[in-house]
């Protein structure tokens, strides 16, 4: 969803490139290229790689506990069944 929104945003900025005003055309193309690079390179490659390398330390100020994350992500019936075993 984020990637497709970035592509649409880049297309909107790149559409300014066809305007007869040179300054707006240049600005639109530069921002469009920047948004497409951010969308395709940074958000789809670099951010997941950093999360994989850093691991749980990525959530630095807070220290999420495993039990809290399990309880938050699983339905209550499953959490109760796991704790009864």
PDB file with one MODEL, atoms N, CA, C and O in Angstrom:
MODEL        1
ATOM      1  N   UNK A   1       0.818  -1.172   0.000  1.00  0.00           N
ATOM      2  CA  UNK A   1       0.000   0.000   0.000  1.00  0.00           C
ATOM      3  C   UNK A   1       0.878   1.258   0.000  1.00  0.00           C
ATOM      4  O   UNK A   1       0.616   2.206  -0.740  1.00  0.00           O
ATOM      5  N   UNK A   2       1.912   1.255   0.829  1.00  0.00           N
ATOM      6  CA  UNK A   2       2.787   2.431   0.900  1.00  0.00           C
ATOM      7  C   UNK A   2       3.537   2.620  -0.415  1.00  0.00           C
ATOM      8  O   UNK A   2       3.724   3.746  -0.875  1.00  0.00           O
ATOM      9  N   UNK A   3       3.963   1.511  -1.016  1.00  0.00           N
ATOM     10  CA  UNK A   3       4.685   1.603  -2.287  1.00  0.00           C
ATOM     11  C   UNK A   3       3.790   2.164  -3.384  1.00  0.00           C
ATOM     12  O   UNK A   3       4.221   3.013  -4.164  1.00  0.00           O
ATOM     13  N   UNK A   4       2.560   1.697  -3.448  1.00  0.00           N
ATOM     14  CA  UNK A   4       1.674   2.208  -4.497  1.00  0.00           C
ATOM     15  C   UNK A   4       1.326   3.677  -4.266  1.00  0.00           C
ATOM     16  O   UNK A   4       1.195   4.439  -5.224  1.00  0.00           O
ATOM     17  N   UNK A   5       1.175   4.078  -3.013  1.00  0.00           N
ATOM     18  CA  UNK A   5       0.920   5.491  -2.726  1.00  0.00           C
ATOM     19  C   UNK A   5       2.118   6.351  -3.110  1.00  0.00           C
ATOM     20  O   UNK A   5       1.949   7.461  -3.614  1.00  0.00           O
ATOM     21  N   UNK A   6       3.323   5.848  -2.876  1.00  0.00           N
ATOM     22  CA  UNK A   6       4.522   6.581  -3.276  1.00  0.00           C
ATOM     23  C   UNK A   6       4.635   6.723  -4.782  1.00  0.00           C
ATOM     24  O   UNK A   6       5.055   7.765  -5.284  1.00  0.00           O
ATOM     25  N   UNK A   7       4.262   5.686  -5.496  1.00  0.00           N
ATOM     26  CA  UNK A   7       4.313   5.747  -6.963  1.00  0.00           C
ATOM     27  C   UNK A   7       3.303   6.768  -7.491  1.00  0.00           C
ATOM     28  O   UNK A   7       3.601   7.519  -8.419  1.00  0.00           O
ATOM     29  N   UNK A   8       2.113   6.790  -6.897  1.00  0.00           N
ATOM     30  CA  UNK A   8       1.103   7.770  -7.307  1.00  0.00           C
ATOM     31  C   UNK A   8       1.587   9.186  -7.002  1.00  0.00           C
ATOM     32  O   UNK A   8       1.440  10.086  -7.829  1.00  0.00           O
ATOM     33  N   UNK A   9       2.161   9.382  -5.821  1.00  0.00           N
ATOM     34  CA  UNK A   9       2.672  10.702  -5.461  1.00  0.00           C
ATOM     35  C   UNK A   9       3.786  11.142  -6.401  1.00  0.00           C
ATOM     36  O   UNK A   9       3.835  12.305  -6.800  1.00  0.00           O
ATOM     37  N   UNK A  10       4.680  10.226  -6.759  1.00  0.00           N
ATOM     38  CA  UNK A  10       5.748  10.558  -7.699  1.00  0.00           C
ATOM     39  C   UNK A  10       5.177  10.925  -9.063  1.00  0.00           C
ATOM     40  O   UNK A  10       5.688  11.828  -9.725  1.00  0.00           O
ATOM     41  N   UNK A  11       4.131  10.239  -9.487  1.00  0.00           N
ATOM     42  CA  UNK A  11       3.510  10.561 -10.773  1.00  0.00           C
ATOM     43  C   UNK A  11       2.868  11.941 -10.751  1.00  0.00           C
ATOM     44  O   UNK A  11       2.905  12.670 -11.742  1.00  0.00           O
ATOM     45  N   UNK A  12       2.286  12.288  -9.623  1.00  0.00           N
ATOM     46  CA  UNK A  12       1.669  13.614  -9.514  1.00  0.00           C
ATOM     47  C   UNK A  12       2.726  14.705  -9.611  1.00  0.00           C
ATOM     48  O   UNK A  12       2.537  15.699 -10.312  1.00  0.00           O
ATOM     49  N   UNK A  13       3.840  14.518  -8.905  1.00  0.00           N
ATOM     50  CA  UNK A  13       4.903  15.514  -8.984  1.00  0.00           C
ATOM     51  C   UNK A  13       5.538  15.532 -10.375  1.00  0.00           C
ATOM     52  O   UNK A  13       5.874  16.601 -10.886  1.00  0.00           O
ATOM     53  N   UNK A  14       5.705  14.368 -10.988  1.00  0.00           N
ATOM     54  CA  UNK A  14       6.296  14.325 -12.322  1.00  0.00           C
ATOM     55  C   UNK A  14       5.387  14.980 -13.356  1.00  0.00           C
ATOM     56  O   UNK A  14       5.866  15.468 -14.379  1.00  0.00           O
ATOM     57  N   UNK A  15       4.083  14.995 -13.100  1.00  0.00           N
ATOM     58  CA  UNK A  15       3.151  15.656 -14.023  1.00  0.00           C
ATOM     59  C   UNK A  15       3.415  17.150 -14.083  1.00  0.00           C
ATOM     60  O   UNK A  15       3.079  17.797 -15.074  1.00  0.00           O
ATOM     61  N   UNK A  16       4.010  17.706 -13.042  1.00  0.00           N
ATOM     62  CA  UNK A  16       4.372  19.124 -13.093  1.00  0.00           C
ATOM     63  C   UNK A  16       5.459  19.379 -14.146  1.00  0.00           C
ATOM     64  O   UNK A  16       5.645  20.511 -14.592  1.00  0.00           O
ATOM     65  N   UNK A  17       6.166  18.330 -14.533  1.00  0.00           N
ATOM     66  CA  UNK A  17       7.232  18.470 -15.522  1.00  0.00           C
ATOM     67  C   UNK A  17       6.746  18.863 -16.894  1.00  0.00           C
ATOM     68  O   UNK A  17       7.540  19.339 -17.705  1.00  0.00           O
ATOM     69  N   UNK A  18       5.476  18.682 -17.187  1.00  0.00           N
ATOM     70  CA  UNK A  18       4.961  19.029 -18.514  1.00  0.00           C
ATOM     71  C   UNK A  18       4.392  20.446 -18.559  1.00  0.00           C
ATOM     72  O   UNK A  18       3.897  20.890 -19.595  1.00  0.00           O
ATOM     73  N   UNK A  19       4.465  21.146 -17.440  1.00  0.00           N
ATOM     74  CA  UNK A  19       3.980  22.526 -17.425  1.00  0.00           C
ATOM     75  C   UNK A  19       4.949  23.435 -18.180  1.00  0.00           C
ATOM     76  O   UNK A  19       6.150  23.168 -18.210  1.00  0.00           O
ATOM     77  N   UNK A  20       4.441  24.500 -18.785  1.00  0.00           N
ATOM     78  CA  UNK A  20       5.317  25.395 -19.534  1.00  0.00           C
ATOM     79  C   UNK A  20       6.245  26.225 -18.640  1.00  0.00           C
ATOM     80  O   UNK A  20       7.202  26.816 -19.141  1.00  0.00           O
ATOM     81  N   UNK A  21       5.988  26.283 -17.344  1.00  0.00           N
ATOM     82  CA  UNK A  21       6.867  27.024 -16.447  1.00  0.00           C
ATOM     83  C   UNK A  21       8.090  26.167 -16.122  1.00  0.00           C
ATOM     84  O   UNK A  21       7.967  25.076 -15.565  1.00  0.00           O
ATOM     85  N   UNK A  22       9.252  26.669 -16.471  1.00  0.00           N
ATOM     86  CA  UNK A  22      10.483  25.887 -16.332  1.00  0.00           C
ATOM     87  C   UNK A  22      10.768  25.545 -14.875  1.00  0.00           C
ATOM     88  O   UNK A  22      11.143  24.413 -14.569  1.00  0.00           O
ATOM     89  N   UNK A  23      10.596  26.499 -13.980  1.00  0.00           N
ATOM     90  CA  UNK A  23      10.909  26.268 -12.569  1.00  0.00           C
ATOM     91  C   UNK A  23      10.012  25.187 -11.980  1.00  0.00           C
ATOM     92  O   UNK A  23      10.501  24.296 -11.285  1.00  0.00           O
ATOM     93  N   UNK A  24       8.718  25.247 -12.242  1.00  0.00           N
ATOM     94  CA  UNK A  24       7.812  24.218 -11.737  1.00  0.00           C
ATOM     95  C   UNK A  24       8.092  22.868 -12.376  1.00  0.00           C
ATOM     96  O   UNK A  24       7.987  21.835 -11.715  1.00  0.00           O
ATOM     97  N   UNK A  25       8.444  22.867 -13.642  1.00  0.00           N
ATOM     98  CA  UNK A  25       8.775  21.613 -14.325  1.00  0.00           C
ATOM     99  C   UNK A  25       9.978  20.940 -13.711  1.00  0.00           C
ATOM    100  O   UNK A  25       9.964  19.737 -13.450  1.00  0.00           O
ATOM    101  N   UNK A  26      11.036  21.727 -13.477  1.00  0.00           N
ATOM    102  CA  UNK A  26      12.242  21.167 -12.874  1.00  0.00           C
ATOM    103  C   UNK A  26      11.975  20.687 -11.453  1.00  0.00           C
ATOM    104  O   UNK A  26      12.413  19.605 -11.062  1.00  0.00           O
ATOM    105  N   UNK A  27      11.269  21.481 -10.698  1.00  0.00           N
ATOM    106  CA  UNK A  27      10.952  21.117  -9.320  1.00  0.00           C
ATOM    107  C   UNK A  27      10.097  19.851  -9.272  1.00  0.00           C
ATOM    108  O   UNK A  27      10.338  18.967  -8.449  1.00  0.00           O
ATOM    109  N   UNK A  28       9.111  19.765 -10.141  1.00  0.00           N
ATOM    110  CA  UNK A  28       8.247  18.588 -10.176  1.00  0.00           C
ATOM    111  C   UNK A  28       9.004  17.324 -10.524  1.00  0.00           C
ATOM    112  O   UNK A  28       8.795  16.281  -9.905  1.00  0.00           O
ATOM    113  N   UNK A  29       9.885  17.411 -11.513  1.00  0.00           N
ATOM    114  CA  UNK A  29      10.658  16.224 -11.894  1.00  0.00           C
ATOM    115  C   UNK A  29      11.648  15.813 -10.803  1.00  0.00           C
ATOM    116  O   UNK A  29      11.814  14.622 -10.543  1.00  0.00           O
ATOM    117  N   UNK A  30      12.297  16.767 -10.171  1.00  0.00           N
ATOM    118  CA  UNK A  30      13.264  16.450  -9.120  1.00  0.00           C
ATOM    119  C   UNK A  30      12.559  15.814  -7.923  1.00  0.00           C
ATOM    120  O   UNK A  30      13.027  14.804  -7.397  1.00  0.00           O
ATOM    121  N   UNK A  31      11.454  16.388  -7.494  1.00  0.00           N
ATOM    122  CA  UNK A  31      10.720  15.823  -6.352  1.00  0.00           C
ATOM    123  C   UNK A  31      10.132  14.464  -6.733  1.00  0.00           C
ATOM    124  O   UNK A  31      10.132  13.546  -5.914  1.00  0.00           O
ATOM    125  N   UNK A  32       9.636  14.323  -7.949  1.00  0.00           N
ATOM    126  CA  UNK A  32       9.108  13.031  -8.398  1.00  0.00           C
ATOM    127  C   UNK A  32      10.152  11.938  -8.383  1.00  0.00           C
ATOM    128  O   UNK A  32       9.879  10.821  -7.943  1.00  0.00           O
ATOM    129  N   UNK A  33      11.349  12.248  -8.859  1.00  0.00           N
ATOM    130  CA  UNK A  33      12.439  11.261  -8.834  1.00  0.00           C
ATOM    131  C   UNK A  33      12.836  10.939  -7.391  1.00  0.00           C
ATOM    132  O   UNK A  33      13.113   9.787  -7.060  1.00  0.00           O
ATOM    133  N   UNK A  34      12.862  11.958  -6.543  1.00  0.00           N
ATOM    134  CA  UNK A  34      13.191  11.722  -5.135  1.00  0.00           C
ATOM    135  C   UNK A  34      12.179  10.831  -4.440  1.00  0.00           C
ATOM    136  O   UNK A  34      12.550   9.948  -3.666  1.00  0.00           O
ATOM    137  N   UNK A  35      10.913  11.056  -4.711  1.00  0.00           N
ATOM    138  CA  UNK A  35       9.870  10.237  -4.088  1.00  0.00           C
ATOM    139  C   UNK A  35       9.926   8.807  -4.600  1.00  0.00           C
ATOM    140  O   UNK A  35       9.738   7.874  -3.820  1.00  0.00           O
ATOM    141  N   UNK A  36      10.177   8.611  -5.880  1.00  0.00           N
ATOM    142  CA  UNK A  36      10.230   7.254  -6.425  1.00  0.00           C
ATOM    143  C   UNK A  36      11.447   6.497  -5.892  1.00  0.00           C
ATOM    144  O   UNK A  36      11.363   5.296  -5.634  1.00  0.00           O
ATOM    145  N   UNK A  37      12.571   7.185  -5.727  1.00  0.00           N
ATOM    146  CA  UNK A  37      13.754   6.536  -5.138  1.00  0.00           C
ATOM    147  C   UNK A  37      13.481   6.180  -3.682  1.00  0.00           C
ATOM    148  O   UNK A  37      13.835   5.090  -3.233  1.00  0.00           O
ATOM    149  N   UNK A  38      12.856   7.088  -2.947  1.00  0.00           N
ATOM    150  CA  UNK A  38      12.507   6.809  -1.558  1.00  0.00           C
ATOM    151  C   UNK A  38      11.549   5.629  -1.472  1.00  0.00           C
ATOM    152  O   UNK A  38      11.701   4.768  -0.605  1.00  0.00           O
ATOM    153  N   UNK A  39      10.581   5.584  -2.349  1.00  0.00           N
ATOM    154  CA  UNK A  39       9.585   4.517  -2.310  1.00  0.00           C
ATOM    155  C   UNK A  39      10.181   3.166  -2.671  1.00  0.00           C
ATOM    156  O   UNK A  39       9.955   2.179  -1.971  1.00  0.00           O
ATOM    157  N   UNK A  40      10.936   3.116  -3.755  1.00  0.00           N
ATOM    158  CA  UNK A  40      11.409   1.825  -4.249  1.00  0.00           C
ATOM    159  C   UNK A  40      12.692   1.336  -3.580  1.00  0.00           C
ATOM    160  O   UNK A  40      12.904   0.129  -3.467  1.00  0.00           O
ATOM    161  N   UNK A  41      13.542   2.246  -3.139  1.00  0.00           N
ATOM    162  CA  UNK A  41      14.818   1.812  -2.552  1.00  0.00           C
ATOM    163  C   UNK A  41      14.780   1.844  -1.032  1.00  0.00           C
ATOM    164  O   UNK A  41      15.059   0.840  -0.376  1.00  0.00           O
ATOM    165  N   UNK A  42      14.441   2.980  -0.483  1.00  0.00           N
ATOM    166  CA  UNK A  42      14.529   3.138   0.969  1.00  0.00           C
ATOM    167  C   UNK A  42      13.478   2.291   1.674  1.00  0.00           C
ATOM    168  O   UNK A  42      13.816   1.507   2.561  1.00  0.00           O
ATOM    169  N   UNK A  43      12.221   2.432   1.299  1.00  0.00           N
ATOM    170  CA  UNK A  43      11.150   1.771   2.051  1.00  0.00           C
ATOM    171  C   UNK A  43      11.028   0.289   1.772  1.00  0.00           C
ATOM    172  O   UNK A  43      10.514  -0.445   2.617  1.00  0.00           O
ATOM    173  N   UNK A  44      11.483  -0.183   0.615  1.00  0.00           N
ATOM    174  CA  UNK A  44      11.348  -1.608   0.325  1.00  0.00           C
ATOM    175  C   UNK A  44      12.630  -2.398   0.542  1.00  0.00           C
ATOM    176  O   UNK A  44      12.578  -3.623   0.645  1.00  0.00           O
ATOM    177  N   UNK A  45      13.783  -1.733   0.614  1.00  0.00           N
ATOM    178  CA  UNK A  45      15.044  -2.454   0.774  1.00  0.00           C
ATOM    179  C   UNK A  45      15.769  -2.065   2.058  1.00  0.00           C
ATOM    180  O   UNK A  45      16.087  -2.928   2.876  1.00  0.00           O
ATOM    181  N   UNK A  46      16.027  -0.792   2.238  1.00  0.00           N
ATOM    182  CA  UNK A  46      16.891  -0.351   3.337  1.00  0.00           C
ATOM    183  C   UNK A  46      16.214  -0.499   4.701  1.00  0.00           C
ATOM    184  O   UNK A  46      16.832  -1.011   5.634  1.00  0.00           O
ATOM    185  N   UNK A  47      14.971  -0.067   4.837  1.00  0.00           N
ATOM    186  CA  UNK A  47      14.295  -0.137   6.139  1.00  0.00           C
ATOM    187  C   UNK A  47      14.137  -1.584   6.613  1.00  0.00           C
ATOM    188  O   UNK A  47      14.453  -1.855   7.771  1.00  0.00           O
ATOM    189  N   UNK A  48      13.670  -2.529   5.795  1.00  0.00           N
ATOM    190  CA  UNK A  48      13.605  -3.914   6.274  1.00  0.00           C
ATOM    191  C   UNK A  48      14.989  -4.496   6.596  1.00  0.00           C
ATOM    192  O   UNK A  48      15.120  -5.297   7.521  1.00  0.00           O
ATOM    193  N   UNK A  49      16.018  -4.099   5.842  1.00  0.00           N
ATOM    194  CA  UNK A  49      17.367  -4.593   6.133  1.00  0.00           C
ATOM    195  C   UNK A  49      17.858  -4.087   7.483  1.00  0.00           C
ATOM    196  O   UNK A  49      18.476  -4.837   8.239  1.00  0.00           O
ATOM    197  N   UNK A  50      17.588  -2.820   7.791  1.00  0.00           N
ATOM    198  CA  UNK A  50      17.988  -2.269   9.089  1.00  0.00           C
ATOM    199  C   UNK A  50      17.234  -2.977  10.212  1.00  0.00           C
ATOM    200  O   UNK A  50      17.825  -3.297  11.243  1.00  0.00           O
ATOM    201  N   UNK A  51      15.947  -3.224  10.026  1.00  0.00           N
ATOM    202  CA  UNK A  51      15.175  -3.952  11.038  1.00  0.00           C
ATOM    203  C   UNK A  51      15.759  -5.344  11.247  1.00  0.00           C
ATOM    204  O   UNK A  51      15.845  -5.809  12.384  1.00  0.00           O
ATOM    205  N   UNK A  52      16.160  -6.017  10.171  1.00  0.00           N
ATOM    206  CA  UNK A  52      16.738  -7.353  10.297  1.00  0.00           C
ATOM    207  C   UNK A  52      18.085  -7.338  10.996  1.00  0.00           C
ATOM    208  O   UNK A  52      18.383  -8.239  11.781  1.00  0.00           O
ATOM    209  N   UNK A  53      18.898  -6.335  10.726  1.00  0.00           N
ATOM    210  CA  UNK A  53      20.217  -6.261  11.353  1.00  0.00           C
ATOM    211  C   UNK A  53      20.148  -5.870  12.823  1.00  0.00           C
ATOM    212  O   UNK A  53      20.863  -6.436  13.650  1.00  0.00           O
ATOM    213  N   UNK A  54      19.304  -4.919  13.149  1.00  0.00           N
ATOM    214  CA  UNK A  54      19.248  -4.399  14.509  1.00  0.00           C
ATOM    215  C   UNK A  54      18.424  -5.309  15.417  1.00  0.00           C
ATOM    216  O   UNK A  54      18.706  -5.409  16.611  1.00  0.00           O
ATOM    217  N   UNK A  55      17.422  -5.964  14.868  1.00  0.00           N
ATOM    218  CA  UNK A  55      16.594  -6.877  15.661  1.00  0.00           C
ATOM    219  C   UNK A  55      15.679  -6.134  16.621  1.00  0.00           C
ATOM    220  O   UNK A  55      15.140  -5.081  16.281  1.00  0.00           O
ATOM    221  N   UNK A  56      15.502  -6.684  17.829  1.00  0.00           N
ATOM    222  CA  UNK A  56      14.590  -6.080  18.797  1.00  0.00           C
ATOM    223  C   UNK A  56      15.106  -4.756  19.346  1.00  0.00           C
ATOM    224  O   UNK A  56      14.337  -4.001  19.941  1.00  0.00           O
ATOM    225  N   UNK A  57      16.369  -4.462  19.164  1.00  0.00           N
ATOM    226  CA  UNK A  57      16.894  -3.173  19.629  1.00  0.00           C
ATOM    227  C   UNK A  57      16.330  -2.001  18.842  1.00  0.00           C
ATOM    228  O   UNK A  57      16.515  -0.851  19.239  1.00  0.00           O
ATOM    229  N   UNK A  58      15.645  -2.267  17.735  1.00  0.00           N
ATOM    230  CA  UNK A  58      15.059  -1.198  16.929  1.00  0.00           C
ATOM    231  C   UNK A  58      13.991  -0.446  17.722  1.00  0.00           C
ATOM    232  O   UNK A  58      13.702   0.714  17.428  1.00  0.00           O
ATOM    233  N   UNK A  59      13.411  -1.094  18.714  1.00  0.00           N
ATOM    234  CA  UNK A  59      12.372  -0.485  19.545  1.00  0.00           C
ATOM    235  C   UNK A  59      12.993   0.134  20.780  1.00  0.00           C
ATOM    236  O   UNK A  59      12.379   0.098  21.846  1.00  0.00           O
ATOM    237  N   UNK A  60      14.169   0.693  20.683  1.00  0.00           N
ATOM    238  CA  UNK A  60      15.043   1.072  21.774  1.00  0.00           C
ATOM    239  C   UNK A  60      14.411   1.755  22.988  1.00  0.00           C
ATOM    240  O   UNK A  60      14.552   1.201  24.078  1.00  0.00           O
ATOM    241  N   UNK A  61      13.727   2.907  22.910  1.00  0.00           N
ATOM    242  CA  UNK A  61      13.289   3.518  24.173  1.00  0.00           C
ATOM    243  C   UNK A  61      12.391   2.595  24.986  1.00  0.00           C
ATOM    244  O   UNK A  61      12.459   2.585  26.215  1.00  0.00           O
ATOM    245  N   UNK A  62      11.571   1.837  24.323  1.00  0.00           N
ATOM    246  CA  UNK A  62      10.715   0.880  25.028  1.00  0.00           C
ATOM    247  C   UNK A  62      11.342  -0.498  24.945  1.00  0.00           C
ATOM    248  O   UNK A  62      12.095  -0.796  24.018  1.00  0.00           O
ATOM    249  N   UNK A  63      11.030  -1.322  25.904  1.00  0.00           N
ATOM    250  CA  UNK A  63      11.527  -2.700  25.858  1.00  0.00           C
ATOM    251  C   UNK A  63      10.324  -3.627  25.823  1.00  0.00           C
ATOM    252  O   UNK A  63       9.804  -4.001  26.874  1.00  0.00           O
ATOM    253  N   UNK A  64       9.873  -4.003  24.632  1.00  0.00           N
ATOM    254  CA  UNK A  64       8.687  -4.862  24.550  1.00  0.00           C
ATOM    255  C   UNK A  64       8.983  -6.236  25.134  1.00  0.00           C
ATOM    256  O   UNK A  64      10.022  -6.835  24.854  1.00  0.00           O
ATOM    257  N   UNK A  65       8.063  -6.721  25.940  1.00  0.00           N
ATOM    258  CA  UNK A  65       8.217  -8.055  26.513  1.00  0.00           C
ATOM    259  C   UNK A  65       7.544  -9.056  25.598  1.00  0.00           C
ATOM    260  O   UNK A  65       6.540  -8.740  24.958  1.00  0.00           O
ATOM    261  N   UNK A  66       8.080 -10.243  25.531  1.00  0.00           N
ATOM    262  CA  UNK A  66       7.538 -11.275  24.644  1.00  0.00           C
ATOM    263  C   UNK A  66       6.094 -11.624  25.000  1.00  0.00           C
ATOM    264  O   UNK A  66       5.271 -11.801  24.101  1.00  0.00           O
ATOM    265  N   UNK A  67       5.769 -11.728  26.282  1.00  0.00           N
ATOM    266  CA  UNK A  67       4.416 -12.095  26.697  1.00  0.00           C
ATOM    267  C   UNK A  67       3.409 -11.041  26.246  1.00  0.00           C
ATOM    268  O   UNK A  67       2.301 -11.379  25.829  1.00  0.00           O
ATOM    269  N   UNK A  68       3.786  -9.778  26.327  1.00  0.00           N
ATOM    270  CA  UNK A  68       2.876  -8.713  25.911  1.00  0.00           C
ATOM    271  C   UNK A  68       2.611  -8.775  24.414  1.00  0.00           C
ATOM    272  O   UNK A  68       1.475  -8.595  23.973  1.00  0.00           O
ATOM    273  N   UNK A  69       3.653  -9.028  23.634  1.00  0.00           N
ATOM    274  CA  UNK A  69       3.469  -9.086  22.187  1.00  0.00           C
ATOM    275  C   UNK A  69       2.643 -10.300  21.799  1.00  0.00           C
ATOM    276  O   UNK A  69       1.835 -10.218  20.874  1.00  0.00           O
ATOM    277  N   UNK A  70       2.823 -11.420  22.480  1.00  0.00           N
ATOM    278  CA  UNK A  70       2.044 -12.614  22.164  1.00  0.00           C
ATOM    279  C   UNK A  70       0.580 -12.393  22.511  1.00  0.00           C
ATOM    280  O   UNK A  70      -0.309 -12.746  21.736  1.00  0.00           O
ATOM    281  N   UNK A  71       0.334 -11.813  23.666  1.00  0.00           N
ATOM    282  CA  UNK A  71      -1.046 -11.584  24.091  1.00  0.00           C
ATOM    283  C   UNK A  71      -1.726 -10.557  23.194  1.00  0.00           C
ATOM    284  O   UNK A  71      -2.925 -10.661  22.938  1.00  0.00           O
ATOM    285  N   UNK A  72      -0.982  -9.575  22.718  1.00  0.00           N
ATOM    286  CA  UNK A  72      -1.579  -8.536  21.889  1.00  0.00           C
ATOM    287  C   UNK A  72      -1.883  -9.035  20.484  1.00  0.00           C
ATOM    288  O   UNK A  72      -2.823  -8.555  19.851  1.00  0.00           O
ATOM    289  N   UNK A  73      -1.104  -9.990  19.986  1.00  0.00           N
ATOM    290  CA  UNK A  73      -1.270 -10.415  18.606  1.00  0.00           C
ATOM    291  C   UNK A  73      -2.190 -11.618  18.461  1.00  0.00           C
ATOM    292  O   UNK A  73      -2.697 -11.866  17.368  1.00  0.00           O
ATOM    293  N   UNK A  74      -2.419 -12.373  19.532  1.00  0.00           N
ATOM    294  CA  UNK A  74      -3.246 -13.565  19.438  1.00  0.00           C
ATOM    295  C   UNK A  74      -4.635 -13.293  20.019  1.00  0.00           C
ATOM    296  O   UNK A  74      -4.784 -12.476  20.928  1.00  0.00           O
ATOM    297  N   UNK A  75      -5.642 -13.978  19.495  1.00  0.00           N
ATOM    298  CA  UNK A  75      -6.980 -13.837  20.082  1.00  0.00           C
ATOM    299  C   UNK A  75      -6.991 -14.348  21.520  1.00  0.00           C
ATOM    300  O   UNK A  75      -6.202 -15.230  21.858  1.00  0.00           O
ATOM    301  N   UNK A  76      -7.862 -13.821  22.371  1.00  0.00           N
ATOM    302  CA  UNK A  76      -7.881 -14.215  23.778  1.00  0.00           C
ATOM    303  C   UNK A  76      -8.056 -15.706  23.994  1.00  0.00           C
ATOM    304  O   UNK A  76      -7.472 -16.257  24.927  1.00  0.00           O
ATOM    305  N   UNK A  77      -8.852 -16.385  23.152  1.00  0.00           N
ATOM    306  CA  UNK A  77      -9.059 -17.816  23.338  1.00  0.00           C
ATOM    307  C   UNK A  77      -7.760 -18.581  23.167  1.00  0.00           C
ATOM    308  O   UNK A  77      -7.516 -19.548  23.888  1.00  0.00           O
ATOM    309  N   UNK A  78      -6.924 -18.167  22.229  1.00  0.00           N
ATOM    310  CA  UNK A  78      -5.651 -18.856  22.022  1.00  0.00           C
ATOM    311  C   UNK A  78      -4.680 -18.590  23.160  1.00  0.00           C
ATOM    312  O   UNK A  78      -3.948 -19.492  23.568  1.00  0.00           O
ATOM    313  N   UNK A  79      -4.660 -17.380  23.675  1.00  0.00           N
ATOM    314  CA  UNK A  79      -3.774 -17.060  24.791  1.00  0.00           C
ATOM    315  C   UNK A  79      -4.158 -17.876  26.015  1.00  0.00           C
ATOM    316  O   UNK A  79      -3.283 -18.388  26.714  1.00  0.00           O
ATOM    317  N   UNK A  80      -5.479 -18.007  26.291  1.00  0.00           N
ATOM    318  CA  UNK A  80      -5.933 -18.789  27.429  1.00  0.00           C
ATOM    319  C   UNK A  80      -5.571 -20.252  27.260  1.00  0.00           C
ATOM    320  O   UNK A  80      -5.175 -20.905  28.225  1.00  0.00           O
ATOM    321  N   UNK A  81      -5.701 -20.781  26.038  1.00  0.00           N
ATOM    322  CA  UNK A  81      -5.376 -22.181  25.801  1.00  0.00           C
ATOM    323  C   UNK A  81      -3.886 -22.433  25.985  1.00  0.00           C
ATOM    324  O   UNK A  81      -3.502 -23.493  26.481  1.00  0.00           O
ATOM    325  N   UNK A  82      -3.039 -21.485  25.598  1.00  0.00           N
ATOM    326  CA  UNK A  82      -1.608 -21.661  25.748  1.00  0.00           C
ATOM    327  C   UNK A  82      -1.192 -21.600  27.208  1.00  0.00           C
ATOM    328  O   UNK A  82      -0.293 -22.331  27.624  1.00  0.00           O
ATOM    329  N   UNK A  83      -1.825 -20.747  27.987  1.00  0.00           N
ATOM    330  CA  UNK A  83      -1.437 -20.609  29.395  1.00  0.00           C
ATOM    331  C   UNK A  83      -1.950 -21.772  30.231  1.00  0.00           C
ATOM    332  O   UNK A  83      -1.397 -22.045  31.296  1.00  0.00           O
ATOM    333  N   UNK A  84      -3.002 -22.471  29.775  1.00  0.00           N
ATOM    334  CA  UNK A  84      -3.516 -23.625  30.522  1.00  0.00           C
ATOM    335  C   UNK A  84      -2.630 -24.837  30.361  1.00  0.00           C
ATOM    336  O   UNK A  84      -2.627 -25.703  31.236  1.00  0.00           O
ATOM    337  N   UNK A  85      -1.875 -24.937  29.276  1.00  0.00           N
ATOM    338  CA  UNK A  85      -1.031 -26.133  29.049  1.00  0.00           C
ATOM    339  C   UNK A  85       0.138 -26.198  29.956  1.00  0.00           C
ATOM    340  O   UNK A  85       0.927 -27.140  29.879  1.00  0.00           O
TER     341      UNK A  85
ENDMDL
END
